[in-house]
């Protein structure tokens, strides 16, 4: 590169020291970082297991204690899935909040960038350092900085907090449900909430992801498809061949979907959901069983994150450690209305101070 990405430059200005680059799924298209070119990214808590993806290296580096903060991208869950499986904190900001200029694009209409960290304070500090409009990124909102550090110690008093039921409970295994219950108890959340059209939103996210990703790489798919990651090339090809009408209908649905989701937050400040259906599976796992139903492993790690990022809401992934997982973490998502990163970080700090969610240094 001839210049730093905007977020890297802002982090440097705030005093961060850039250490290096990290492994990930090729072109951010995956949830397990089983990268054929560089090898799979190993989970520091069990080297036989995946670190999640697509920002698997970002989650693994924090969990291993190599660095306190990393950067990741999140289109369909690529910050929250590694945070959940590696047991670190992750923040997917509101869509359009942080500049993406200088990063390699994947799905322009859904891509987010954000931090992973070893504490809630680390998330807030890095997020505040990276805030600010960027007129050269057409997807970045022209919204001034709204620092969140001062909100961290306000506690949960006065917050209307609910627990997502229905789709999110149906696709969460026992450990994920236990993690949600522990977070809900610590935050005083007793009421359940139905998130609208979650399954349809996930299907629409798949269509948009495949279509924009396939279009972006169309020329290389035509001339050098053999150089692509085997786990992603078929999806890129299928996306490039999708009818335009599918894409347009998915985007049309997304506009209505966002209105429904935003209406939820007239009644709730923070909503709790599992981040991944299960703890980290072993590298090479092809199928998962979730509540008696068989699911393909790699795409299913995003079952619970895709409907949320499709709405563009800010989310913190908090690391919990349910019993019976063999000392593996499972994360929960703390979700708020667009532009209310302060609320999800405030709720996250309550969980951290209560000792319910926290980092465990991997014993490497």
ZAKEPA-925469 format. One line per field, with one value per residue (C-alpha): residue number from 1; residue in one letter; chain; x, y, z. Coordinates in steps of 0.1 Angstrom, whole numbers. Example, Ala and Ser with C-alpha at 12.3 -4.5 7.8 and 13.67 -1.06 7.14 Angstrom:
2
resi = [1 | 2];
resn = [a | s];
chain = [A | A];
xx = [123 | 137];
yy = [-45 | -11];
zz = [78 | 71];
//
This chain:
364
resi = [1 | 2 | 3 | 4 | 5 | 6 | 7 | 8 | 9 | 10 | 11 | 12 | 13 | 14 | 15 | 16 | 17 | 18 | 19 | 20 | 21 | 22 | 23 | 24 | 25 | 26 | 27 | 28 | 29 | 30 | 31 | 32 | 33 | 34 | 35 | 36 | 37 | 38 | 39 | 40 | 41 | 42 | 43 | 44 | 45 | 46 | 47 | 48 | 49 | 50 | 51 | 52 | 53 | 54 | 55 | 56 | 57 | 58 | 59 | 60 | 61 | 62 | 63 | 64 | 65 | 66 | 67 | 68 | 69 | 70 | 71 | 72 | 73 | 74 | 75 | 76 | 77 | 78 | 79 | 80 | 81 | 82 | 83 | 84 | 85 | 86 | 87 | 88 | 89 | 90 | 91 | 92 | 93 | 94 | 95 | 96 | 97 | 98 | 99 | 100 | 101 | 102 | 103 | 104 | 105 | 106 | 107 | 108 | 109 | 110 | 111 | 112 | 113 | 114 | 115 | 116 | 117 | 118 | 119 | 120 | 121 | 122 | 123 | 124 | 125 | 126 | 127 | 128 | 129 | 130 | 131 | 132 | 133 | 134 | 135 | 136 | 137 | 138 | 139 | 140 | 141 | 142 | 143 | 144 | 145 | 146 | 147 | 148 | 149 | 150 | 151 | 152 | 153 | 154 | 155 | 156 | 157 | 158 | 159 | 160 | 161 | 162 | 163 | 164 | 165 | 166 | 167 | 168 | 169 | 170 | 171 | 172 | 173 | 174 | 175 | 176 | 177 | 178 | 179 | 180 | 181 | 182 | 183 | 184 | 185 | 186 | 187 | 188 | 189 | 190 | 191 | 192 | 193 | 194 | 195 | 196 | 197 | 198 | 199 | 200 | 201 | 202 | 203 | 204 | 205 | 206 | 207 | 208 | 209 | 210 | 211 | 212 | 213 | 214 | 215 | 216 | 217 | 218 | 219 | 220 | 221 | 222 | 223 | 224 | 225 | 226 | 227 | 228 | 229 | 230 | 231 | 232 | 233 | 234 | 235 | 236 | 237 | 238 | 239 | 240 | 241 | 242 | 243 | 244 | 245 | 246 | 247 | 248 | 249 | 250 | 251 | 252 | 253 | 254 | 255 | 256 | 257 | 258 | 259 | 260 | 261 | 262 | 263 | 264 | 265 | 266 | 267 | 268 | 269 | 270 | 271 | 272 | 273 | 274 | 275 | 276 | 277 | 278 | 279 | 280 | 281 | 282 | 283 | 284 | 285 | 286 | 287 | 288 | 289 | 290 | 291 | 292 | 293 | 294 | 295 | 296 | 297 | 298 | 299 | 300 | 301 | 302 | 303 | 304 | 305 | 306 | 307 | 308 | 309 | 310 | 311 | 312 | 313 | 314 | 315 | 316 | 317 | 318 | 319 | 320 | 321 | 322 | 323 | 324 | 325 | 326 | 327 | 328 | 329 | 330 | 331 | 332 | 333 | 334 | 335 | 336 | 337 | 338 | 339 | 340 | 341 | 342 | 343 | 344 | 345 | 346 | 347 | 348 | 349 | 350 | 351 | 352 | 353 | 354 | 355 | 356 | 357 | 358 | 359 | 360 | 361 | 362 | 363 | 364];
resn = [x | x | x | x | x | x | x | x | x | x | x | x | x | x | x | x | x | x | x | x | x | x | x | x | x | x | x | x | x | x | x | x | x | x | x | x | x | x | x | x | x | x | x | x | x | x | x | x | x | x | x | x | x | x | x | x | x | x | x | x | x | x | x | x | x | x | x | x | x | x | x | x | x | x | x | x | x | x | x | x | x | x | x | x | x | x | x | x | x | x | x | x | x | x | x | x | x | x | x | x | x | x | x | x | x | x | x | x | x | x | x | x | x | x | x | x | x | x | x | x | x | x | x | x | x | x | x | x | x | x | x | x | x | x | x | x | x | x | x | x | x | x | x | x | x | x | x | x | x | x | x | x | x | x | x | x | x | x | x | x | x | x | x | x | x | x | x | x | x | x | x | x | x | x | x | x | x | x | x | x | x | x | x | x | x | x | x | x | x | x | x | x | x | x | x | x | x | x | x | x | x | x | x | x | x | x | x | x | x | x | x | x | x | x | x | x | x | x | x | x | x | x | x | x | x | x | x | x | x | x | x | x | x | x | x | x | x | x | x | x | x | x | x | x | x | x | x | x | x | x | x | x | x | x | x | x | x | x | x | x | x | x | x | x | x | x | x | x | x | x | x | x | x | x | x | x | x | x | x | x | x | x | x | x | x | x | x | x | x | x | x | x | x | x | x | x | x | x | x | x | x | x | x | x | x | x | x | x | x | x | x | x | x | x | x | x | x | x | x | x | x | x | x | x | x | x | x | x | x | x | x | x | x | x | x | x | x | x | x | x | x | x | x | x | x | x | x | x | x | x | x | x | x | x | x | x | x | x | x | x | x | x | x | x];
chain = [A | A | A | A | A | A | A | A | A | A | A | A | A | A | A | A | A | A | A | A | A | A | A | A | A | A | A | A | A | A | A | A | A | A | A | A | A | A | A | A | A | A | A | A | A | A | A | A | A | A | A | A | A | A | A | A | A | A | A | A | A | A | A | A | A | A | A | A | A | A | A | A | A | A | A | A | A | A | A | A | A | A | A | A | A | A | A | A | A | A | A | A | A | A | A | A | A | A | A | A | A | A | A | A | A | A | A | A | A | A | A | A | A | A | A | A | A | A | A | A | A | A | A | A | A | A | A | A | A | A | A | A | A | A | A | A | A | A | A | A | A | A | A | A | A | A | A | A | A | A | A | A | A | A | A | A | A | A | A | A | A | A | A | A | A | A | A | A | A | A | A | A | A | A | A | A | A | A | A | A | A | A | A | A | A | A | A | A | A | A | A | A | A | A | A | A | A | A | A | A | A | A | A | A | A | A | A | A | A | A | A | A | A | A | A | A | A | A | A | A | A | A | A | A | A | A | A | A | A | A | A | A | A | A | A | A | A | A | A | A | A | A | A | A | A | A | A | A | A | A | A | A | A | A | A | A | A | A | A | A | A | A | A | A | A | A | A | A | A | A | A | A | A | A | A | A | A | A | A | A | A | A | A | A | A | A | A | A | A | A | A | A | A | A | A | A | A | A | A | A | A | A | A | A | A | A | A | A | A | A | A | A | A | A | A | A | A | A | A | A | A | A | A | A | A | A | A | A | A | A | A | A | A | A | A | A | A | A | A | A | A | A | A | A | A | A | A | A | A | A | A | A | A | A | A | A | A | A | A | A | A | A | A | A];
xx = [0 | 11 | -7 | -24 | -61 | -81 | -87 | -51 | -40 | -64 | -52 | -16 | -25 | -40 | -7 | -13 | 17 | 10 | 24 | 14 | -11 | -33 | -48 | -84 | -109 | -100 | -117 | -136 | -159 | -162 | -168 | -140 | -107 | -98 | -76 | -61 | -34 | -20 | -34 | -63 | -62 | -60 | -81 | -57 | -79 | -78 | -54 | -75 | -105 | -113 | -109 | -140 | -140 | -136 | -114 | -101 | -66 | -78 | -97 | -69 | -42 | -61 | -70 | -33 | -22 | -2 | -19 | -46 | -65 | -69 | -91 | -115 | -142 | -178 | -202 | -222 | -206 | -168 | -160 | -186 | -180 | -142 | -149 | -174 | -152 | -119 | -134 | -126 | -146 | -157 | -176 | -195 | -204 | -235 | -233 | -217 | -202 | -165 | -146 | -138 | -114 | -81 | -96 | -103 | -140 | -163 | -199 | -201 | -237 | -231 | -194 | -184 | -150 | -144 | -122 | -116 | -101 | -92 | -115 | -146 | -123 | -101 | -131 | -143 | -108 | -101 | -136 | -134 | -100 | -114 | -146 | -152 | -167 | -148 | -161 | -140 | -159 | -194 | -206 | -194 | -221 | -213 | -218 | -196 | -177 | -199 | -173 | -185 | -158 | -178 | -208 | -191 | -196 | -233 | -245 | -277 | -301 | -328 | -320 | -348 | -332 | -348 | -338 | -343 | -364 | -379 | -353 | -324 | -334 | -342 | -307 | -288 | -273 | -273 | -240 | -252 | -285 | -267 | -245 | -276 | -293 | -262 | -259 | -297 | -295 | -266 | -284 | -318 | -334 | -366 | -387 | -383 | -386 | -393 | -369 | -388 | -381 | -347 | -347 | -357 | -331 | -304 | -315 | -315 | -280 | -268 | -281 | -266 | -233 | -229 | -241 | -218 | -189 | -192 | -195 | -164 | -142 | -159 | -128 | -106 | -132 | -132 | -94 | -79 | -106 | -81 | -63 | -92 | -98 | -116 | -140 | -152 | -148 | -181 | -200 | -184 | -192 | -229 | -232 | -219 | -245 | -275 | -303 | -303 | -339 | -329 | -305 | -330 | -357 | -333 | -323 | -360 | -367 | -338 | -353 | -386 | -367 | -347 | -379 | -393 | -360 | -358 | -394 | -383 | -360 | -388 | -395 | -360 | -326 | -305 | -314 | -294 | -288 | -263 | -234 | -227 | -249 | -221 | -186 | -157 | -159 | -129 | -110 | -124 | -159 | -184 | -217 | -231 | -261 | -281 | -311 | -314 | -312 | -282 | -266 | -236 | -208 | -192 | -222 | -240 | -215 | -232 | -268 | -272 | -251 | -263 | -298 | -283 | -257 | -282 | -301 | -269 | -273 | -243 | -234 | -209 | -199 | -192 | -171 | -188 | -176 | -206 | -201 | -197 | -179 | -144 | -132 | -143 | -161 | -194 | -203 | -235 | -245 | -256 | -276 | -289 | -305 | -283 | -258 | -262 | -228 | -228 | -256 | -241 | -207 | -224 | -242 | -210 | -191 | -218 | -211 | -173 | -175 | -198 | -173 | -199 | -181 | -143 | -112 | -93 | -57 | -51 | -26 | -3];
yy = [0 | 35 | 49 | 38 | 31 | 59 | 38 | 28 | 64 | 75 | 48 | 58 | 94 | 83 | 66 | 30 | 10 | -11 | -46 | -66 | -82 | -112 | -143 | -142 | -158 | -149 | -116 | -118 | -145 | -170 | -176 | -200 | -186 | -220 | -203 | -227 | -202 | -196 | -225 | -224 | -199 | -219 | -210 | -202 | -219 | -252 | -254 | -281 | -257 | -227 | -191 | -180 | -156 | -138 | -118 | -150 | -137 | -106 | -126 | -151 | -125 | -108 | -141 | -152 | -120 | -108 | -74 | -56 | -44 | -55 | -43 | -65 | -62 | -73 | -78 | -107 | -114 | -113 | -94 | -110 | -146 | -146 | -126 | -153 | -183 | -168 | -152 | -115 | -83 | -71 | -40 | -38 | -2 | 13 | 9 | 41 | 51 | 44 | 50 | 20 | 39 | 20 | -14 | -39 | -40 | -71 | -60 | -22 | -20 | -41 | -38 | -25 | -21 | -22 | -32 | -64 | -59 | -75 | -52 | -30 | 0 | -11 | -12 | 23 | 38 | 25 | 33 | 69 | 72 | 60 | 81 | 109 | 116 | 108 | 126 | 103 | 72 | 75 | 49 | 69 | 91 | 128 | 126 | 142 | 124 | 111 | 99 | 69 | 67 | 88 | 65 | 33 | 37 | 47 | 11 | -6 | 15 | 30 | 8 | -11 | -45 | -75 | -109 | -120 | -151 | -171 | -174 | -166 | -192 | -218 | -216 | -215 | -246 | -252 | -233 | -203 | -203 | -205 | -176 | -155 | -164 | -153 | -120 | -114 | -120 | -97 | -69 | -75 | -85 | -106 | -99 | -117 | -99 | -111 | -98 | -93 | -114 | -127 | -158 | -137 | -111 | -137 | -151 | -115 | -109 | -140 | -128 | -93 | -107 | -132 | -107 | -78 | -101 | -119 | -86 | -72 | -101 | -108 | -102 | -124 | -151 | -150 | -151 | -168 | -186 | -214 | -190 | -184 | -200 | -233 | -227 | -194 | -196 | -214 | -188 | -159 | -176 | -182 | -146 | -133 | -154 | -143 | -125 | -87 | -90 | -111 | -84 | -56 | -74 | -82 | -45 | -35 | -58 | -44 | -10 | -23 | -45 | -16 | 3 | -27 | -31 | 5 | 4 | -21 | 4 | 27 | 3 | -12 | 3 | -29 | -64 | -96 | -125 | -153 | -145 | -180 | -212 | -232 | -229 | -233 | -264 | -284 | -274 | -292 | -298 | -300 | -303 | -291 | -303 | -275 | -285 | -318 | -302 | -307 | -276 | -270 | -258 | -228 | -207 | -216 | -199 | -167 | -178 | -153 | -124 | -119 | -106 | -80 | -66 | -66 | -39 | -19 | -18 | -14 | -46 | -55 | -92 | -101 | -132 | -156 | -190 | -214 | -246 | -278 | -264 | -277 | -241 | -227 | -194 | -185 | -149 | -129 | -99 | -66 | -47 | -11 | 13 | 29 | 54 | 42 | 26 | 42 | 20 | -13 | -4 | 7 | -27 | -45 | -27 | -39 | -75 | -70 | -54 | -82 | -108 | -124 | -116 | -113 | -123 | -155 | -155 | -186 | -210 | -214];
zz = [0 | -7 | 24 | 56 | 56 | 73 | 105 | 108 | 104 | 131 | 154 | 148 | 155 | 188 | 197 | 185 | 173 | 142 | 148 | 117 | 94 | 104 | 87 | 76 | 52 | 16 | 6 | 40 | 26 | 54 | 91 | 101 | 86 | 71 | 45 | 20 | 10 | 45 | 65 | 90 | 119 | 151 | 182 | 210 | 236 | 216 | 186 | 170 | 167 | 144 | 155 | 136 | 107 | 86 | 110 | 127 | 130 | 147 | 174 | 179 | 183 | 212 | 228 | 227 | 244 | 214 | 212 | 232 | 202 | 166 | 136 | 117 | 91 | 96 | 67 | 81 | 114 | 108 | 140 | 162 | 153 | 160 | 192 | 203 | 195 | 208 | 239 | 233 | 230 | 196 | 183 | 150 | 148 | 131 | 93 | 80 | 113 | 106 | 73 | 52 | 29 | 24 | 33 | 5 | -2 | -1 | 0 | -2 | 10 | 42 | 50 | 85 | 101 | 139 | 168 | 188 | 222 | 255 | 275 | 271 | 277 | 248 | 225 | 236 | 234 | 199 | 186 | 198 | 181 | 148 | 147 | 123 | 89 | 57 | 26 | 4 | 16 | 1 | 26 | 56 | 73 | 76 | 114 | 139 | 167 | 196 | 222 | 242 | 269 | 294 | 292 | 303 | 340 | 340 | 347 | 336 | 357 | 335 | 305 | 289 | 281 | 265 | 253 | 217 | 214 | 185 | 157 | 180 | 206 | 180 | 165 | 197 | 213 | 250 | 257 | 237 | 256 | 289 | 280 | 271 | 304 | 324 | 306 | 309 | 347 | 352 | 332 | 348 | 315 | 320 | 290 | 256 | 223 | 188 | 162 | 129 | 98 | 109 | 86 | 56 | 64 | 65 | 31 | 17 | 31 | 14 | -20 | -16 | -4 | -32 | -59 | -48 | -41 | -74 | -93 | -76 | -86 | -120 | -141 | -120 | -119 | -157 | -161 | -131 | -111 | -102 | -80 | -57 | -24 | -31 | -2 | -17 | -55 | -61 | -41 | -60 | -93 | -83 | -71 | -104 | -122 | -100 | -117 | -110 | -99 | -69 | -58 | -63 | -43 | -15 | -12 | -14 | 15 | 34 | 35 | 49 | 73 | 88 | 95 | 114 | 134 | 142 | 155 | 181 | 196 | 204 | 233 | 240 | 246 | 244 | 232 | 240 | 216 | 212 | 189 | 176 | 178 | 194 | 207 | 183 | 161 | 152 | 121 | 90 | 105 | 78 | 97 | 130 | 150 | 166 | 187 | 168 | 133 | 110 | 96 | 73 | 96 | 79 | 68 | 100 | 123 | 110 | 117 | 146 | 133 | 98 | 106 | 129 | 106 | 78 | 98 | 104 | 142 | 165 | 184 | 211 | 212 | 248 | 258 | 282 | 295 | 301 | 320 | 300 | 270 | 279 | 288 | 254 | 252 | 236 | 230 | 233 | 212 | 228 | 202 | 201 | 177 | 151 | 164 | 200 | 205 | 239 | 251 | 240 | 255 | 287 | 290 | 281 | 309 | 334 | 323 | 326 | 360 | 373 | 361 | 338 | 306 | 305 | 286 | 297 | 286 | 264 | 279 | 249];
//
